[in-house]
Amino acid sequence: MPFAATILTLYPEMFPGPLGTSLAGRALNEGRWTCDPVQIRDFATDKHRSVDDTPAGGGAGMVLRADVVAAAIDAVAGASESNASRPLLAMTPRGRPLTQARVRELAAGPGVTILCGRFEGFDERLFAARAVEEVSIGDYVLSGGEMAALVLLDACIRLLPGVMGAASSGDDESFESGLLEYPHYTRPYEWEGRTIPEVLRSGDHARIAAWRQHRAEVDTRSRRPDLWERHEDARVQSPSGARNEMEDD
Ligand code: SAH
């Protein structure tokens, strides 16, 4: 079964959008995933087909109505058993920050149904009423959930079997081990007076692996102390004995 993505949105024309090109686009053509955007407005019931209303308590902007969005959710879930079995996610800056670990879980499953917000977001009652998992893609505010959904889908799709080949599904990637990945270099060896670290030209696979591990640790510690702290907390006992030899990179 392909990974099935259903996206509830006011802008269905944004899908597959950029995911129709490159690796994700090829995977879509090969049937490795399916993309099914659903227009939320089709589930509005009044004559103006309104999907939003003013915020209770006052203030700027508009709020997506729980009844209209729930009708869209229920129609999608009711269409098939496999639809109903998929996780239901809502993109919102108030959600749990997306992690590579969660992306891996989602990619290993049957697919996702994603709610894309607009305006001030959704009526809060929706989340409890339909067991919605609220997901944020970072601490900044977008104008709508569509871009966030594309980000989440891109992260999942590249992990689907056959999409990227063996090269990039390994443990080396940033976040897979709780660390940032080590830096990369390629030819030319010298560029604008800068060279590639000698160890990478040594052909000594053990030294190269040790250097990469060292750089992953050093860079994570300096760039992302939050990740580093979590990594240190999680690490039971480090088997790495190669540190000293690596100090002179
Ligand atoms: N008033 C809201 C922001 C609404 S932005 C607040 O301050 O929390 C409009 C929509 O964009 C949201 O409903 C959500 O679907 C999407 N969005 C904005 N930022 C996002 C983020 N960081 N992660 C996921 N979705 C986001």
Residues whose N, C-alpha, C, O or C-beta is under 5 A from the ligand:
A	BS01	SAH	M91 T92 P93 R94 C116 G117 R118 F119 E120 G121 F122 V135 S136 I137 G138 Y140 V141 L142 S143 G144 G145 A148
